[in-house]
Amino acid sequence: MLFVIIFLWTPPHYWPLSMKYRTDYQKADVPMLGAVATEDTVSVQVVLYAWATVVCSLLLVPLGWAGITYTAVAAISGAWFVWECHVLHRKAQLGSLKQKEAMKVFHLSILYLTLLFVGLWIDPFIGNPLMG
C-alpha cells in the first residue's frame, strides 16, 4: 500500500516542477507533461492525482493498518495538499499561474509525504486515546 501511495504521489509532486522548468525540458526535447501540455491540463492531472493519493493514504485506516493519530495527520495534511493543488489549478485556469506557485505545490508535496510517514511511524506509539 505504501508503494501505491508513493506511486500516486509522484505526479502531483513532480509535474509542478516540470511546469516551472517547462522551457528547459522543451530545449532538451524531453517530453514531460509540463513541457508538452498546457498549464491547465497539467494542473487538472495534479489535482486528480493528489486526490487519488490522499484517498489511497486514508485506506490504511479501514484496512486496520493505522490508527487515530495517523488518521488525523493524513486527513489534515491531505486536505492541505489537495487544497493547494486546487489553488494551482484555479490560477492555471485564470492564466495567472506563477512559477513560485507551482513550486509551492512541489515543496508542499514533500512536506505532505513526510508528515504522512511520520504519522504512520508514531501512530503505534501513541495508541488510540479514544480507546483508553
A tleap script that builds the chain and sets N, CA, C and O, in Angstrom:
source leaprc.protein.ff14SB
mol = sequence {
  NMET LEU PHE VAL ILE ILE PHE LEU TRP THR
  PRO PRO HIE TYR TRP PRO LEU SER MET LYS
  TYR ARG THR ASP TYR GLN LYS ALA ASP VAL
  PRO MET LEU GLY ALA VAL ALA THR GLU ASP
  THR VAL SER VAL GLN VAL VAL LEU TYR ALA
  TRP ALA THR VAL VAL CYS SER LEU LEU LEU
  VAL PRO LEU GLY TRP ALA GLY ILE THR TYR
  THR ALA VAL ALA ALA ILE SER GLY ALA TRP
  PHE VAL TRP GLU CYS HIE VAL LEU HIE ARG
  LYS ALA GLN LEU GLY SER LEU LYS GLN LYS
  GLU ALA MET LYS VAL PHE HIE LEU SER ILE
  LEU TYR LEU THR LEU LEU PHE VAL GLY LEU
  TRP ILE ASP PRO PHE ILE GLY ASN PRO LEU
  MET CGLY
}
set mol.1.N position { 0.818 -1.184 0.000 }
set mol.1.CA position { 0.000 0.000 0.000 }
set mol.1.C position { 0.869 1.259 0.000 }
set mol.1.O position { 0.521 2.255 -0.635 }
set mol.2.N position { 1.993 1.216 0.707 }
set mol.2.CA position { 2.891 2.379 0.725 }
set mol.2.C position { 3.473 2.638 -0.664 }
set mol.2.O position { 3.670 3.788 -1.055 }
set mol.3.N position { 3.744 1.576 -1.397 }
set mol.3.CA position { 4.212 1.739 -2.781 }
set mol.3.C position { 3.157 2.460 -3.614 }
set mol.3.O position { 3.496 3.351 -4.394 }
set mol.4.N position { 1.900 2.096 -3.465 }
set mol.4.CA position { 0.820 2.721 -4.235 }
set mol.4.C position { 0.700 4.199 -3.869 }
set mol.4.O position { 0.490 5.042 -4.741 }
set mol.5.N position { 0.833 4.507 -2.594 }
set mol.5.CA position { 0.777 5.912 -2.166 }
set mol.5.C position { 1.886 6.710 -2.848 }
set mol.5.O position { 1.626 7.782 -3.395 }
set mol.6.N position { 3.100 6.209 -2.822 }
set mol.6.CA position { 4.212 6.931 -3.449 }
set mol.6.C position { 4.047 6.984 -4.959 }
set mol.6.O position { 4.374 7.993 -5.584 }
set mol.7.N position { 3.546 5.918 -5.545 }
set mol.7.CA position { 3.302 5.898 -6.984 }
set mol.7.C position { 2.312 6.990 -7.382 }
set mol.7.O position { 2.534 7.710 -8.355 }
set mol.8.N position { 1.224 7.112 -6.631 }
set mol.8.CA position { 0.211 8.136 -6.925 }
set mol.8.C position { 0.689 9.537 -6.561 }
set mol.8.O position { 0.274 10.510 -7.192 }
set mol.9.N position { 1.545 9.656 -5.566 }
set mol.9.CA position { 2.065 10.944 -5.112 }
set mol.9.C position { 3.058 11.543 -6.106 }
set mol.9.O position { 3.180 12.765 -6.193 }
set mol.10.N position { 3.759 10.710 -6.843 }
set mol.10.CA position { 4.825 11.197 -7.728 }
set mol.10.C position { 4.349 12.223 -8.764 }
set mol.10.O position { 5.008 13.253 -8.909 }
set mol.11.N position { 3.250 12.007 -9.489 }
set mol.11.CA position { 2.825 13.023 -10.460 }
set mol.11.C position { 2.507 14.397 -9.853 }
set mol.11.O position { 2.997 15.404 -10.365 }
set mol.12.N position { 1.702 14.475 -8.777 }
set mol.12.CA position { 1.453 15.826 -8.257 }
set mol.12.C position { 2.672 16.431 -7.567 }
set mol.12.O position { 2.701 17.630 -7.289 }
set mol.13.N position { 3.650 15.623 -7.299 }
set mol.13.CA position { 4.910 16.136 -6.766 }
set mol.13.C position { 5.786 16.679 -7.897 }
set mol.13.O position { 6.336 17.775 -7.796 }
set mol.14.N position { 5.906 15.912 -8.956 }
set mol.14.CA position { 6.879 16.242 -9.999 }
set mol.14.C position { 6.342 17.185 -11.073 }
set mol.14.O position { 7.092 18.025 -11.570 }
set mol.15.N position { 5.097 17.072 -11.434 }
set mol.15.CA position { 4.579 17.894 -12.534 }
set mol.15.C position { 4.601 19.388 -12.245 }
set mol.15.O position { 4.836 20.159 -13.175 }
set mol.16.N position { 4.372 19.853 -11.007 }
set mol.16.CA position { 4.558 21.293 -10.779 }
set mol.16.C position { 6.001 21.739 -11.033 }
set mol.16.O position { 6.237 22.847 -11.514 }
set mol.17.N position { 6.956 20.875 -10.707 }
set mol.17.CA position { 8.355 21.187 -11.001 }
set mol.17.C position { 8.579 21.270 -12.501 }
set mol.17.O position { 9.310 22.137 -12.979 }
set mol.18.N position { 7.950 20.372 -13.240 }
set mol.18.CA position { 8.106 20.409 -14.697 }
set mol.18.C position { 7.408 21.621 -15.306 }
set mol.18.O position { 7.760 22.056 -16.403 }
set mol.19.N position { 6.419 22.168 -14.599 }
set mol.19.CA position { 5.785 23.404 -15.063 }
set mol.19.C position { 6.766 24.570 -14.942 }
set mol.19.O position { 6.829 25.436 -15.815 }
set mol.20.N position { 7.526 24.580 -13.854 }
set mol.20.CA position { 8.493 25.658 -13.658 }
set mol.20.C position { 9.607 25.581 -14.698 }
set mol.20.O position { 10.024 26.605 -15.240 }
set mol.21.N position { 10.082 24.386 -14.973 }
set mol.21.CA position { 11.216 24.202 -15.889 }
set mol.21.C position { 10.763 23.785 -17.286 }
set mol.21.O position { 11.483 23.083 -17.996 }
set mol.22.N position { 9.588 24.215 -17.667 }
set mol.22.CA position { 8.990 23.881 -18.960 }
set mol.22.C position { 9.947 24.124 -20.128 }
set mol.22.O position { 10.154 23.238 -20.957 }
set mol.23.N position { 10.521 25.304 -20.193 }
set mol.23.CA position { 11.397 25.636 -21.332 }
set mol.23.C position { 12.662 24.790 -21.325 }
set mol.23.O position { 13.174 24.446 -22.390 }
set mol.24.N position { 13.171 24.452 -20.161 }
set mol.24.CA position { 14.360 23.590 -20.099 }
set mol.24.C position { 14.058 22.210 -20.677 }
set mol.24.O position { 14.861 21.656 -21.429 }
set mol.25.N position { 12.895 21.656 -20.323 }
set mol.25.CA position { 12.509 20.360 -20.873 }
set mol.25.C position { 12.282 20.443 -22.379 }
set mol.25.O position { 12.637 19.526 -23.119 }
set mol.26.N position { 11.695 21.534 -22.820 }
set mol.26.CA position { 11.473 21.707 -24.256 }
set mol.26.C position { 12.792 21.819 -25.010 }
set mol.26.O position { 12.948 21.216 -26.071 }
set mol.27.N position { 13.741 22.582 -24.476 }
set mol.27.CA position { 15.056 22.730 -25.116 }
set mol.27.C position { 15.793 21.398 -25.189 }
set mol.27.O position { 16.484 21.107 -26.165 }
set mol.28.N position { 15.633 20.596 -24.142 }
set mol.28.CA position { 16.304 19.292 -24.099 }
set mol.28.C position { 15.517 18.221 -24.846 }
set mol.28.O position { 15.967 17.081 -24.960 }
set mol.29.N position { 14.345 18.585 -25.354 }
set mol.29.CA position { 13.476 17.673 -26.080 }
set mol.29.C position { 13.056 16.472 -25.219 }
set mol.29.O position { 13.002 15.331 -25.679 }
set mol.30.N position { 12.762 16.784 -23.954 }
set mol.30.CA position { 12.265 15.769 -23.021 }
set mol.30.C position { 10.754 15.984 -22.892 }
set mol.30.O position { 10.320 17.039 -22.431 }
set mol.31.N position { 9.960 15.004 -23.289 }
set mol.31.CA position { 8.501 15.195 -23.344 }
set mol.31.C position { 7.787 15.035 -21.999 }
set mol.31.O position { 6.872 14.220 -21.880 }
set mol.32.N position { 8.191 15.794 -21.000 }
set mol.32.CA position { 7.482 15.801 -19.717 }
set mol.32.C position { 6.127 16.465 -19.914 }
set mol.32.O position { 5.976 17.337 -20.770 }
set mol.33.N position { 5.149 16.056 -19.126 }
set mol.33.CA position { 3.812 16.612 -19.270 }
set mol.33.C position { 3.836 18.139 -19.165 }
set mol.33.O position { 3.154 18.824 -19.928 }
set mol.34.N position { 4.607 18.667 -18.236 }
set mol.34.CA position { 4.689 20.110 -18.072 }
set mol.34.C position { 5.277 20.831 -19.262 }
set mol.34.O position { 5.112 22.044 -19.393 }
set mol.35.N position { 5.963 20.108 -20.136 }
set mol.35.CA position { 6.584 20.711 -21.319 }
set mol.35.C position { 5.745 20.538 -22.573 }
set mol.35.O position { 5.921 21.281 -23.538 }
set mol.36.N position { 4.843 19.579 -22.576 }
set mol.36.CA position { 4.081 19.295 -23.802 }
set mol.36.C position { 2.598 19.640 -23.680 }
set mol.36.O position { 1.883 19.641 -24.682 }
set mol.37.N position { 2.129 19.932 -22.468 }
set mol.37.CA position { 0.709 20.237 -22.268 }
set mol.37.C position { 0.562 21.638 -21.683 }
set mol.37.O position { 1.521 22.225 -21.181 }
set mol.38.N position { -0.647 22.154 -21.760 }
set mol.38.CA position { -0.910 23.472 -21.198 }
set mol.38.C position { -0.891 23.405 -19.670 }
set mol.38.O position { -1.030 22.330 -19.085 }
set mol.39.N position { -0.720 24.554 -19.037 }
set mol.39.CA position { -0.740 24.605 -17.576 }
set mol.39.C position { -2.077 24.114 -17.026 }
set mol.39.O position { -2.127 23.468 -15.979 }
set mol.40.N position { -3.144 24.420 -17.730 }
set mol.40.CA position { -4.465 23.967 -17.302 }
set mol.40.C position { -4.551 22.445 -17.313 }
set mol.40.O position { -5.052 21.844 -16.363 }
set mol.41.N position { -4.068 21.823 -18.378 }
set mol.41.CA position { -4.088 20.363 -18.487 }
set mol.41.C position { -3.232 19.725 -17.401 }
set mol.41.O position { -3.644 18.755 -16.766 }
set mol.42.N position { -2.050 20.269 -17.194 }
set mol.42.CA position { -1.149 19.726 -16.171 }
set mol.42.C position { -1.786 19.867 -14.792 }
set mol.42.O position { -1.748 18.935 -13.988 }
set mol.43.N position { -2.367 21.025 -14.523 }
set mol.43.CA position { -2.939 21.257 -13.194 }
set mol.43.C position { -4.144 20.355 -12.924 }
set mol.43.O position { -4.379 19.974 -11.777 }
set mol.44.N position { -4.902 20.011 -13.950 }
set mol.44.CA position { -6.007 19.062 -13.775 }
set mol.44.C position { -5.447 17.710 -13.332 }
set mol.44.O position { -5.976 17.089 -12.411 }
set mol.45.N position { -4.389 17.261 -13.982 }
set mol.45.CA position { -3.765 15.991 -13.628 }
set mol.45.C position { -3.183 16.031 -12.212 }
set mol.45.O position { -3.263 15.050 -11.473 }
set mol.46.N position { -2.602 17.162 -11.844 }
set mol.46.CA position { -2.062 17.323 -10.491 }
set mol.46.C position { -3.187 17.162 -9.468 }
set mol.46.O position { -3.030 16.451 -8.475 }
set mol.47.N position { -4.308 17.814 -9.709 }
set mol.47.CA position { -5.449 17.718 -8.783 }
set mol.47.C position { -5.962 16.276 -8.697 }
set mol.47.O position { -6.189 15.762 -7.601 }
set mol.48.N position { -6.144 15.630 -9.842 }
set mol.48.CA position { -6.664 14.258 -9.838 }
set mol.48.C position { -5.736 13.298 -9.098 }
set mol.48.O position { -6.192 12.473 -8.305 }
set mol.49.N position { -4.453 13.407 -9.355 }
set mol.49.CA position { -3.500 12.521 -8.673 }
set mol.49.C position { -3.367 12.856 -7.192 }
set mol.49.O position { -3.141 11.961 -6.377 }
set mol.50.N position { -3.502 14.122 -6.835 }
set mol.50.CA position { -3.464 14.494 -5.421 }
set mol.50.C position { -4.641 13.859 -4.680 }
set mol.50.O position { -4.468 13.293 -3.601 }
set mol.51.N position { -5.829 13.955 -5.261 }
set mol.51.CA position { -6.999 13.314 -4.666 }
set mol.51.C position { -6.787 11.807 -4.531 }
set mol.51.O position { -7.073 11.226 -3.484 }
set mol.52.N position { -6.292 11.185 -5.583 }
set mol.52.CA position { -6.059 9.733 -5.547 }
set mol.52.C position { -5.056 9.368 -4.456 }
set mol.52.O position { -5.222 8.360 -3.770 }
set mol.53.N position { -4.028 10.176 -4.299 }
set mol.53.CA position { -3.017 9.927 -3.272 }
set mol.53.C position { -3.622 10.004 -1.885 }
set mol.53.O position { -3.397 9.124 -1.054 }
set mol.54.N position { -4.388 11.052 -1.632 }
set mol.54.CA position { -4.977 11.240 -0.310 }
set mol.54.C position { -5.990 10.133 -0.006 }
set mol.54.O position { -5.995 9.592 1.099 }
set mol.55.N position { -6.830 9.799 -0.955 }
set mol.55.CA position { -7.805 8.721 -0.742 }
set mol.55.C position { -7.075 7.406 -0.443 }
set mol.55.O position { -7.440 6.682 0.484 }
set mol.56.N position { -6.065 7.115 -1.220 }
set mol.56.CA position { -5.305 5.880 -1.007 }
set mol.56.C position { -4.623 5.886 0.364 }
set mol.56.O position { -4.588 4.861 1.045 }
set mol.57.N position { -4.083 7.036 0.767 }
set mol.57.CA position { -3.419 7.112 2.072 }
set mol.57.C position { -4.412 6.864 3.205 }
set mol.57.O position { -4.049 6.291 4.232 }
set mol.58.N position { -5.640 7.284 3.027 }
set mol.58.CA position { -6.658 7.084 4.065 }
set mol.58.C position { -7.189 5.650 4.091 }
set mol.58.O position { -7.833 5.251 5.061 }
set mol.59.N position { -6.927 4.874 3.045 }
set mol.59.CA position { -7.341 3.466 3.034 }
set mol.59.C position { -6.597 2.642 4.079 }
set mol.59.O position { -7.048 1.558 4.449 }
set mol.60.N position { -5.474 3.141 4.553 }
set mol.60.CA position { -4.746 2.422 5.603 }
set mol.60.C position { -5.585 2.300 6.879 }
set mol.60.O position { -5.393 1.375 7.668 }
set mol.61.N position { -6.507 3.230 7.073 }
set mol.61.CA position { -7.320 3.232 8.293 }
set mol.61.C position { -8.348 2.093 8.277 }
set mol.61.O position { -8.328 1.260 9.183 }
set mol.62.N position { -9.246 2.023 7.280 }
set mol.62.CA position { -10.220 0.920 7.321 }
set mol.62.C position { -9.582 -0.455 7.139 }
set mol.62.O position { -10.163 -1.470 7.526 }
set mol.63.N position { -8.388 -0.488 6.551 }
set mol.63.CA position { -7.696 -1.773 6.417 }
set mol.63.C position { -7.079 -2.230 7.740 }
set mol.63.O position { -6.601 -3.358 7.856 }
set mol.64.N position { -7.095 -1.341 8.731 }
set mol.64.CA position { -6.588 -1.703 10.056 }
set mol.64.C position { -5.108 -1.521 10.238 }
set mol.64.O position { -4.548 -2.016 11.216 }
set mol.65.N position { -4.451 -0.828 9.332 }
set mol.65.CA position { -3.003 -0.646 9.413 }
set mol.65.C position { -2.600 0.671 10.060 }
set mol.65.O position { -1.412 0.950 10.220 }
set mol.66.N position { -3.585 1.481 10.431 }
set mol.66.CA position { -3.289 2.772 11.040 }
set mol.66.C position { -4.402 3.153 11.993 }
set mol.66.O position { -5.547 2.724 11.853 }
set mol.67.N position { -4.033 3.976 12.973 }
set mol.67.CA position { -4.995 4.379 13.991 }
set mol.67.C position { -5.364 5.850 13.903 }
set mol.67.O position { -5.246 6.482 12.853 }
set mol.68.N position { -5.813 6.372 15.031 }
set mol.68.CA position { -6.368 7.722 15.098 }
set mol.68.C position { -5.319 8.802 14.843 }
set mol.68.O position { -5.622 9.818 14.218 }
set mol.69.N position { -4.110 8.600 15.311 }
set mol.69.CA position { -3.056 9.602 15.101 }
set mol.69.C position { -2.746 9.734 13.623 }
set mol.69.O position { -2.711 10.839 13.083 }
set mol.70.N position { -2.523 8.608 12.976 }
set mol.70.CA position { -2.266 8.637 11.530 }
set mol.70.C position { -3.451 9.233 10.792 }
set mol.70.O position { -3.276 10.022 9.863 }
set mol.71.N position { -4.660 8.856 11.202 }
set mol.71.CA position { -5.864 9.361 10.531 }
set mol.71.C position { -5.904 10.884 10.573 }
set mol.71.O position { -6.184 11.530 9.563 }
set mol.72.N position { -5.628 11.453 11.730 }
set mol.72.CA position { -5.653 12.913 11.872 }
set mol.72.C position { -4.575 13.562 11.019 }
set mol.72.O position { -4.837 14.536 10.314 }
set mol.73.N position { -3.374 13.027 11.082 }
set mol.73.CA position { -2.259 13.594 10.295 }
set mol.73.C position { -2.553 13.465 8.803 }
set mol.73.O position { -2.377 14.425 8.053 }
set mol.74.N position { -2.996 12.294 8.369 }
set mol.74.CA position { -3.267 12.059 6.944 }
set mol.74.C position { -4.417 12.931 6.444 }
set mol.74.O position { -4.350 13.465 5.336 }
set mol.75.N position { -5.454 13.079 7.238 }
set mol.75.CA position { -6.604 13.873 6.808 }
set mol.75.C position { -6.271 15.362 6.729 }
set mol.75.O position { -6.619 16.027 5.753 }
set mol.76.N position { -5.607 15.880 7.743 }
set mol.76.CA position { -5.289 17.313 7.766 }
set mol.76.C position { -4.253 17.665 6.712 }
set mol.76.O position { -4.444 18.613 5.950 }
set mol.77.N position { -3.159 16.917 6.658 }
set mol.77.CA position { -2.122 17.227 5.664 }
set mol.77.C position { -2.629 16.940 4.251 }
set mol.77.O position { -2.278 17.651 3.309 }
set mol.78.N position { -3.447 15.908 4.104 }
set mol.78.CA position { -4.022 15.592 2.795 }
set mol.78.C position { -4.975 16.670 2.313 }
set mol.78.O position { -4.977 17.020 1.133 }
set mol.79.N position { -5.785 17.198 3.223 }
set mol.79.CA position { -6.697 18.285 2.861 }
set mol.79.C position { -5.914 19.520 2.422 }
set mol.79.O position { -6.286 20.185 1.455 }
set mol.80.N position { -4.844 19.821 3.126 }
set mol.80.CA position { -3.998 20.968 2.778 }
set mol.80.C position { -3.365 20.759 1.403 }
set mol.80.O position { -3.349 21.676 0.581 }
set mol.81.N position { -2.848 19.569 1.154 }
set mol.81.CA position { -2.210 19.251 -0.120 }
set mol.81.C position { -3.208 19.386 -1.277 }
set mol.81.O position { -2.910 20.018 -2.291 }
set mol.82.N position { -4.374 18.797 -1.119 }
set mol.82.CA position { -5.394 18.869 -2.172 }
set mol.82.C position { -5.837 20.318 -2.383 }
set mol.82.O position { -6.023 20.751 -3.520 }
set mol.83.N position { -6.004 21.059 -1.304 }
set mol.83.CA position { -6.407 22.469 -1.405 }
set mol.83.C position { -5.402 23.251 -2.252 }
set mol.83.O position { -5.792 23.984 -3.161 }
set mol.84.N position { -4.123 23.097 -1.957 }
set mol.84.CA position { -3.099 23.837 -2.692 }
set mol.84.C position { -3.041 23.394 -4.157 }
set mol.84.O position { -2.734 24.201 -5.035 }
set mol.85.N position { -3.327 22.148 -4.419 }
set mol.85.CA position { -3.393 21.681 -5.811 }
set mol.85.C position { -4.560 22.333 -6.539 }
set mol.85.O position { -4.448 22.689 -7.712 }
set mol.86.N position { -5.676 22.488 -5.842 }
set mol.86.CA position { -6.828 23.179 -6.430 }
set mol.86.C position { -6.517 24.657 -6.676 }
set mol.86.O position { -6.945 25.222 -7.683 }
set mol.87.N position { -5.781 25.275 -5.769 }
set mol.87.CA position { -5.360 26.673 -5.956 }
set mol.87.C position { -4.491 26.770 -7.212 }
set mol.87.O position { -4.667 27.679 -8.023 }
set mol.88.N position { -3.563 25.840 -7.367 }
set mol.88.CA position { -2.711 25.798 -8.559 }
set mol.88.C position { -3.569 25.697 -9.815 }
set mol.88.O position { -3.344 26.420 -10.785 }
set mol.89.N position { -4.546 24.804 -9.795 }
set mol.89.CA position { -5.423 24.627 -10.951 }
set mol.89.C position { -6.235 25.881 -11.252 }
set mol.89.O position { -6.359 26.289 -12.407 }
set mol.90.N position { -6.785 26.486 -10.207 }
set mol.90.CA position { -7.583 27.702 -10.403 }
set mol.90.C position { -6.747 28.811 -11.045 }
set mol.90.O position { -7.217 29.506 -11.946 }
set mol.91.N position { -5.516 28.971 -10.581 }
set mol.91.CA position { -4.652 30.010 -11.157 }
set mol.91.C position { -4.240 29.656 -12.579 }
set mol.91.O position { -4.085 30.545 -13.417 }
set mol.92.N position { -4.061 28.377 -12.860 }
set mol.92.CA position { -3.744 27.951 -14.227 }
set mol.92.C position { -4.918 28.236 -15.150 }
set mol.92.O position { -4.723 28.665 -16.287 }
set mol.93.N position { -6.129 28.004 -14.674 }
set mol.93.CA position { -7.324 28.288 -15.477 }
set mol.93.C position { -7.443 29.777 -15.791 }
set mol.93.O position { -7.839 30.160 -16.892 }
set mol.94.N position { -7.100 30.602 -14.824 }
set mol.94.CA position { -7.205 32.052 -14.998 }
set mol.94.C position { -6.026 32.626 -15.777 }
set mol.94.O position { -6.036 33.799 -16.149 }
set mol.95.N position { -5.017 31.805 -16.021 }
set mol.95.CA position { -3.835 32.279 -16.731 }
set mol.95.C position { -2.934 33.156 -15.875 }
set mol.95.O position { -2.123 33.922 -16.394 }
set mol.96.N position { -3.084 33.035 -14.535 }
set mol.96.CA position { -2.287 33.873 -13.639 }
set mol.96.C position { -1.292 33.059 -12.812 }
set mol.96.O position { -0.839 33.507 -11.759 }
set mol.97.N position { -0.957 31.873 -13.288 }
set mol.97.CA position { -0.046 30.995 -12.557 }
set mol.97.C position { 1.379 31.514 -12.654 }
set mol.97.O position { 1.870 31.838 -13.736 }
set mol.98.N position { 2.027 31.584 -11.508 }
set mol.98.CA position { 3.424 32.000 -11.449 }
set mol.98.C position { 4.271 30.801 -11.043 }
set mol.98.O position { 3.779 29.862 -10.418 }
set mol.99.N position { 5.545 30.843 -11.404 }
set mol.99.CA position { 6.431 29.716 -11.104 }
set mol.99.C position { 6.499 29.427 -9.613 }
set mol.99.O position { 6.579 28.268 -9.208 }
set mol.100.N position { 6.467 30.474 -8.794 }
set mol.100.CA position { 6.565 30.244 -7.349 }
set mol.100.C position { 5.356 29.473 -6.821 }
set mol.100.O position { 5.473 28.745 -5.835 }
set mol.101.N position { 4.208 29.622 -7.459 }
set mol.101.CA position { 3.020 28.885 -7.027 }
set mol.101.C position { 3.130 27.408 -7.378 }
set mol.101.O position { 2.695 26.549 -6.612 }
set mol.102.N position { 3.707 27.116 -8.525 }
set mol.102.CA position { 3.950 25.714 -8.882 }
set mol.102.C position { 4.966 25.104 -7.913 }
set mol.102.O position { 4.826 23.953 -7.501 }
set mol.103.N position { 5.979 25.875 -7.558 }
set mol.103.CA position { 6.991 25.371 -6.633 }
set mol.103.C position { 6.423 25.197 -5.224 }
set mol.103.O position { 6.895 24.347 -4.469 }
set mol.104.N position { 5.423 25.988 -4.867 }
set mol.104.CA position { 4.777 25.820 -3.566 }
set mol.104.C position { 4.148 24.435 -3.470 }
set mol.104.O position { 4.265 23.768 -2.443 }
set mol.105.N position { 3.484 24.003 -4.535 }
set mol.105.CA position { 2.877 22.663 -4.541 }
set mol.105.C position { 3.975 21.600 -4.517 }
set mol.105.O position { 3.841 20.587 -3.831 }
set mol.106.N position { 5.047 21.823 -5.254 }
set mol.106.CA position { 6.171 20.882 -5.257 }
set mol.106.C position { 6.716 20.693 -3.839 }
set mol.106.O position { 6.869 19.564 -3.373 }
set mol.107.N position { 7.005 21.800 -3.162 }
set mol.107.CA position { 7.569 21.717 -1.806 }
set mol.107.C position { 6.545 21.175 -0.806 }
set mol.107.O position { 6.895 20.409 0.092 }
set mol.108.N position { 5.294 21.571 -0.964 }
set mol.108.CA position { 4.256 21.068 -0.070 }
set mol.108.C position { 4.086 19.561 -0.223 }
set mol.108.O position { 3.809 18.866 0.755 }
set mol.109.N position { 4.248 19.054 -1.432 }
set mol.109.CA position { 4.101 17.615 -1.634 }
set mol.109.C position { 5.158 16.843 -0.843 }
set mol.109.O position { 4.889 15.752 -0.341 }
set mol.110.N position { 6.340 17.403 -0.735 }
set mol.110.CA position { 7.403 16.769 0.062 }
set mol.110.C position { 7.019 16.786 1.537 }
set mol.110.O position { 7.168 15.785 2.239 }
set mol.111.N position { 6.526 17.925 1.996 }
set mol.111.CA position { 6.090 18.029 3.389 }
set mol.111.C position { 4.928 17.078 3.662 }
set mol.111.O position { 4.899 16.418 4.701 }
set mol.112.N position { 3.980 17.003 2.746 }
set mol.112.CA position { 2.834 16.098 2.899 }
set mol.112.C position { 3.305 14.655 3.079 }
set mol.112.O position { 2.887 13.975 4.017 }
set mol.113.N position { 4.166 14.193 2.191 }
set mol.113.CA position { 4.611 12.802 2.283 }
set mol.113.C position { 5.406 12.566 3.566 }
set mol.113.O position { 5.285 11.510 4.187 }
set mol.114.N position { 6.207 13.532 3.957 }
set mol.114.CA position { 6.962 13.418 5.205 }
set mol.114.C position { 6.017 13.306 6.397 }
set mol.114.O position { 6.188 12.431 7.246 }
set mol.115.N position { 5.027 14.184 6.464 }
set mol.115.CA position { 4.061 14.132 7.562 }
set mol.115.C position { 3.299 12.810 7.574 }
set mol.115.O position { 3.035 12.243 8.635 }
set mol.116.N position { 2.954 12.335 6.401 }
set mol.116.CA position { 2.231 11.071 6.284 }
set mol.116.C position { 3.045 9.921 6.893 }
set mol.116.O position { 2.521 9.122 7.669 }
set mol.117.N position { 4.302 9.850 6.538 }
set mol.117.CA position { 5.143 8.762 7.031 }
set mol.117.C position { 5.518 8.935 8.498 }
set mol.117.O position { 5.649 7.949 9.224 }
set mol.118.N position { 5.692 10.173 8.939 }
set mol.118.CA position { 5.935 10.405 10.372 }
set mol.118.C position { 4.689 10.015 11.165 }
set mol.118.O position { 4.795 9.396 12.223 }
set mol.119.N position { 3.515 10.374 10.658 }
set mol.119.CA position { 2.272 9.985 11.319 }
set mol.119.C position { 2.119 8.481 11.410 }
set mol.119.O position { 1.675 7.957 12.432 }
set mol.120.N position { 2.480 7.792 10.354 }
set mol.120.CA position { 2.412 6.328 10.345 }
set mol.120.C position { 3.426 5.726 11.320 }
set mol.120.O position { 3.166 4.706 11.959 }
set mol.121.N position { 4.582 6.376 11.418 }
set mol.121.CA position { 5.642 5.907 12.303 }
set mol.121.C position { 5.251 6.074 13.775 }
set mol.121.O position { 5.455 5.157 14.571 }
set mol.122.N position { 4.688 7.235 14.148 }
set mol.122.CA position { 4.383 7.486 15.563 }
set mol.122.C position { 3.034 6.905 15.999 }
set mol.122.O position { 2.780 6.769 17.196 }
set mol.123.N position { 2.188 6.570 15.061 }
set mol.123.CA position { 0.850 6.090 15.380 }
set mol.123.C position { 0.835 4.932 16.385 }
set mol.123.O position { 0.071 4.993 17.348 }
set mol.124.N position { 1.641 3.888 16.206 }
set mol.124.CA position { 1.558 2.781 17.169 }
set mol.124.C position { 2.081 3.135 18.559 }
set mol.124.O position { 1.728 2.475 19.535 }
set mol.125.N position { 2.913 4.161 18.660 }
set mol.125.CA position { 3.470 4.543 19.958 }
set mol.125.C position { 2.482 5.372 20.769 }
set mol.125.O position { 2.522 5.366 22.000 }
set mol.126.N position { 1.608 6.074 20.089 }
set mol.126.CA position { 0.632 6.924 20.795 }
set mol.126.C position { -0.591 6.118 21.174 }
set mol.126.O position { -1.197 6.349 22.220 }
set mol.127.N position { -0.951 5.177 20.327 }
set mol.127.CA position { -2.127 4.375 20.603 }
set mol.127.C position { -3.391 5.130 20.240 }
set mol.127.O position { -3.341 6.171 19.586 }
set mol.128.N position { -4.489 4.612 20.656 }
set mol.128.CA position { -5.769 5.227 20.363 }
set mol.128.C position { -6.320 5.839 21.658 }
set mol.128.O position { -6.847 5.119 22.506 }
set mol.129.N position { -6.199 7.169 21.814 }
set mol.129.CA position { -6.651 7.793 23.057 }
set mol.129.C position { -8.152 7.644 23.285 }
set mol.129.O position { -8.614 7.774 24.419 }
set mol.130.N position { -8.917 7.376 22.240 }
set mol.130.CA position { -10.353 7.195 22.402 }
set mol.130.C position { -10.693 5.829 23.015 }
set mol.130.O position { -11.778 5.633 23.563 }
set mol.131.N position { -9.747 4.897 22.911 }
set mol.131.CA position { -9.990 3.542 23.421 }
set mol.131.C position { -9.471 3.362 24.843 }
set mol.131.O position { -9.679 2.316 25.457 }
set mol.132.N position { -8.795 4.386 25.366 }
set mol.132.CA position { -8.337 4.333 26.753 }
set mol.132.C position { -7.014 3.798 26.949 }
set mol.132.O position { -6.544 3.714 28.084 }
savepdb mol mol.pdb
quit
